[in-house]
Each structure stands twice: as C-alpha cells, then as structure tokens.
C-alpha cells in the first residue's frame, strides 16, 4: 500500500476486520457448553474432556509463531484466510466425533491451529495503524475474541437443546467461516513508516522503544523472560475457569440456562477488560496495568470458589476473573509492541505468546485433575491464585528497554 492509499484509507476498517475475525475465533472460549453433552453421551471424565481445550490452547500458542512470521513477511490476509478456514472446518468435523482421539484432532488441534493463524493478524495490523492509540485499539480488536463466547455460548446452548450437539457444531462452523472471511477482506497493513497525521514518535509513552528490536536480540533480554513467566502464570487462572466454567457453575447449584449464562457474564468481563485496560495502559503504563490486574486476579480466584453458592456473587467474581484475564491478552500484546517494536511483532509476540500456550496446558490440567481426584474444584482455585502471585514477582523484575534500545542487556 502506498502512502497516498494510506491517507485515503479509513484506518478503522482494519479494526472492524480484526473484531470480526476475533469474534469468530473467540468461539473457542465457549467450549465448556459442549462438555456435559459429550460426557453424557460417551462417558468421558472431566480430565479427558479438559484435554480438548488444552490441546487447542497449546496448538494456538505454538502455531502463532509461524503465523506471525508469515504475517511479518506476506501481510495479514494469507494467515487470516488459513485461520478462518481451519476454524470453520474444525467445528464441522467435530460434529462427526465418535472417539476422544478424533475429537482431540478435529477440535483440539485444528481449532487451535486456526486460532493461531487467525489471531496472529489483528494485533500487528492494529499496532501499525494506531501508534498513537495502541493500547485502546489493540484492546478493541482482541475484545472481539473475548466477546465471541458471549454470542456463541448462549446460541450453542439453545441449539444443543433443540437439535443436539452434532448439528450445533455444523451450524456454528459455517457461521464462523463467513465471519472470518469478512475479517480477512478488511485486514491490511499500512505502508512502512506510516504515521498518523500530526503524530510524532517522540510523543510515544516513555515505555516505548524508538526502534524495532530483532527477535535474536529480544531473546537475549532478561525482560523478555520476565514477561514470559508473568504471561504464563497470570493467564493460568483464566484458562482454568474458561475450560471448566459451565461444569463449575453446575457444581455450585446452577442449572441449564443459569449455568450457561456464566459464559456470557465471563465474556462481558473479558471484553470489557481488554478495552478498558488497553485504554488504561495508554495512560498509566503497560506494566502498572498488568500488575494491578494480576493482583486482582489472585484475590478474585479464591473469592469465586468460597462464595460460589451465592449466584449473584458467582457471576460477579466470574466477571472479575475474566476481566483480569482479558486485560492480559490485550496489554501483553501492546507491551510487546512497545518494548520490541512492530517490524517483527508477529514473530516477537509469537514467542511471547507461547507462554499462553503453556498456560493452556496448566490451567485445564489443574482444574480437571483436582476435580477428578477430590470431586471439587477448591484446591485448583487456590493453586491458580498462588501462581498469580508468582506472576507478580516476575513482573516486578521486568523493565522497559532503554528508549533507544541500544543495549541487548536491558
């Protein structure tokens, strides 16, 4: 795209594309509505069904690196189209499930792979178009991901009750594919060196480097590893809840639509957190915002379990946990763009995002194992809170690179 085209392009259209893409991809967070029907039909345990979500998140986190490199070199549309196609196809294939192994591949692996390719595109695109409003805009784009389950969860619950889980997978798969194709069409990068009218890099926040740091240099910086540990352990709590939310709500006494409504509440919390905390991080700083939200998560997790039998408080603390979780998906992305630049953001953030993939194993594993062993989720919530405290320690060790980023030892 030339600079002339950039001037005539409404830079908010790629944001609309990113939201559409992420709304579809966020259907992964509605997985828990399928848990009970599948367990009832096949007799699978909670640990076995938890592995579906874990495989999806681990694949999501690891494939993001490859997709990010393609995005850096070829632009956003190729990985976006691949991601959307894989997600739609995976939901349709999951409708033919007859074994755990098949489900692990059809939903766990393929949905995760599609998410990795699709999710790799909106964040770099938004960061490049909006250096002046990076936190807010990236928050808006990834908010779509958090909001996806708010739509898919209730729709899938209603469809399962009416037509069964197999047709539900098929119907949702077609809808998700179409939404992703709309997003693919709207996503495009600005020209190299693009700056919004009237904005100068010197106006950027103090935490932001003024040059693009290559991946090889980034991995020699201690701050990268501090951020990785914080990202992994900070998101473990949210991923544990997401993978178990409907069964957890049912164990607390909620039934039917009331249990499924917890997904909507959580999705609203995640969506709100991504937008509001993205905006907040533009004002008070990325690291300060992350520290505040992970601290709140460490408090909210035990409170959610201890007060679960009061429906209103269960919803309140689900909202809070998801808010803190959504914050991290938004602010860690903008932190990577600020600390390491946008030229290689696809690969740089892809490496950081592997922390999320590891958390995708830890969270569901902790939740499923604790429940199967004790027939209660209690210990899992306290373990997740303890891990959030360790994440806070890691964040205390993170420091922004020097503004000129001359030294790799920052």
C-alpha positions, 0 to 999 in steps of 0.5 A, spaced: 500 500 500 502 506 498 502 512 502 497 516 498 492 509 499 494 510 506 491 517 507 485 515 503 484 509 507 479 509 513 484 506 518 478 503 522 476 498 517 482 494 519 479 494 526 472 492 524 476 486 520 480 484 526 473 484 531 470 480 526 475 475 525 476 475 533 469 474 534 469 468 530 475 465 533 473 467 540 468 461 539 473 457 542 472 460 549 465 457 549 467 450 549 465 448 556 457 448 553 459 442 549 462 438 555 456 435 559 453 433 552 459 429 550 460 426 557 453 424 557 453 421 551 460 417 551 462 417 558 468 421 558 471 424 565 472 431 566 480 430 565 479 427 558 474 432 556 479 438 559 484 435 554 480 438 548 481 445 550 488 444 552 490 441 546 487 447 542 490 452 547 497 449 546 496 448 538 494 456 538 500 458 542 505 454 538 502 455 531 502 463 532 509 463 531 509 461 524 503 465 523 506 471 525 512 470 521 508 469 515 504 475 517 511 479 518 513 477 511 506 476 506 501 481 510 495 479 514 490 476 509 494 469 507 494 467 515 487 470 516 484 466 510 488 459 513 485 461 520 478 462 518 478 456 514 481 451 519 476 454 524 470 453 520 472 446 518 474 444 525 467 445 528 464 441 522 468 435 523 467 435 530 460 434 529 462 427 526 466 425 533 465 418 535 472 417 539 476 422 544 482 421 539 478 424 533 475 429 537 482 431 540 484 432 532 478 435 529 477 440 535 483 440 539 488 441 534 485 444 528 481 449 532 487 451 535 491 451 529 486 456 526 486 460 532 493 461 531 493 463 524 487 467 525 489 471 531 496 472 529 493 478 524 489 483 528 494 485 533 500 487 528 495 490 523 492 494 529 499 496 532 501 499 525 495 503 524 494 506 531 501 508 534 498 513 537 492 509 540 495 502 541 493 500 547 485 502 546 485 499 539 489 493 540 484 492 546 478 493 541 480 488 536 482 482 541 475 484 545 472 481 539 475 474 541 473 475 548 466 477 546 465 471 541 463 466 547 458 471 549 454 470 542 456 463 541 455 460 548 448 462 549 446 460 541 450 453 542 446 452 548 439 453 545 441 449 539 444 443 543 437 443 546 433 443 540 437 439 535 443 436 539 450 437 539 452 434 532 448 439 528 450 445 533 457 444 531 455 444 523 451 450 524 456 454 528 462 452 523 459 455 517 457 461 521 464 462 523 467 461 516 463 467 513 465 471 519 472 470 518 472 471 511 469 478 512 475 479 517 480 477 512 477 482 506 478 488 511 485 486 514 491 490 511 497 493 513 499 500 512 505 502 508 512 502 512 513 508 516 506 510 516 504 515 521 498 518 523 497 525 521 500 530 526 503 524 530 510 524 532 514 518 535 517 522 540 510 523 543 510 515 544 509 513 552 516 513 555 515 505 555 516 505 548 522 503 544 524 508 538 526 502 534 524 495 532 528 490 536 530 483 532 527 477 535 535 474 536 536 480 540 529 480 544 531 473 546 537 475 549 533 480 554 532 478 561 525 482 560 523 478 555 523 472 560 520 476 565 514 477 561 514 470 559 513 467 566 508 473 568 504 471 561 504 464 563 502 464 570 497 470 570 493 467 564 493 460 568 487 462 572 483 464 566 484 458 562 482 454 568 475 457 569 474 458 561 475 450 560 471 448 566 466 454 567 459 451 565 461 444 569 463 449 575 457 453 575 453 446 575 457 444 581 455 450 585 447 449 584 446 452 577 442 449 572 441 449 564 440 456 562 443 459 569 449 455 568 450 457 561 449 464 562 456 464 566 459 464 559 456 470 557 457 474 564 465 471 563 465 474 556 462 481 558 468 481 563 473 479 558 471 484 553 470 489 557 477 488 560 481 488 554 478 495 552 478 498 558 485 496 560 488 497 553 485 504 554 488 504 561 495 502 559 495 508 554 495 512 560 498 509 566 503 504 563 503 497 560 506 494 566 502 498 572 496 495 568 498 488 568 500 488 575 494 491 578 490 486 574 494 480 576 493 482 583 486 482 582 486 476 579 489 472 585 484 475 590 478 474 585 480 466 584 479 464 591 473 469 592 469 465 586 470 458 589 468 460 597 462 464 595 460 460 589 453 458 592 451 465 592 449 466 584 449 473 584 456 473 587 458 467 582 457 471 576 460 477 579 467 474 581 466 470 574 466 477 571 472 479 575 476 473 573 475 474 566 476 481 566 483 480 569 484 475 564 482 479 558 486 485 560 492 480 559 491 478 552 490 485 550 496 489 554 501 483 553 500 484 546 501 492 546 507 491 551 510 487 546 509 492 541 512 497 545 518 494 548 520 490 541 517 494 536 512 492 530 517 490 524 517 483 527 511 483 532 508 477 529 514 473 530 516 477 537 509 476 540 509 469 537 514 467 542 511 471 547 505 468 546 507 461 547 507 462 554 499 462 553 500 456 550 503 453 556 498 456 560 493 452 556 496 446 558 496 448 566 490 451 567 485 445 564 490 440 567 489 443 574 482 444 574 480 437 571 485 433 575 483 436 582 476 435 580 477 428 578 481 426 584 477 430 590 470 431 586 471 439 587 474 444 584 477 448 591 484 446 591 485 448 583 482 455 585 487 456 590 493 453 586 491 458 580 491 464 585 498 462 588 501 462 581 498 469 580 502 471 585 508 468 582 506 472 576 507 478 580 514 477 582 516 476 575 513 482 573 516 486 578 523 484 575 521 486 568 523 493 565 522 497 559 528 497 554 532 503 554 528 508 549 533 507 544 534 500 545 541 500 544 543 495 549 541 487 548 542 487 556 536 491 558 
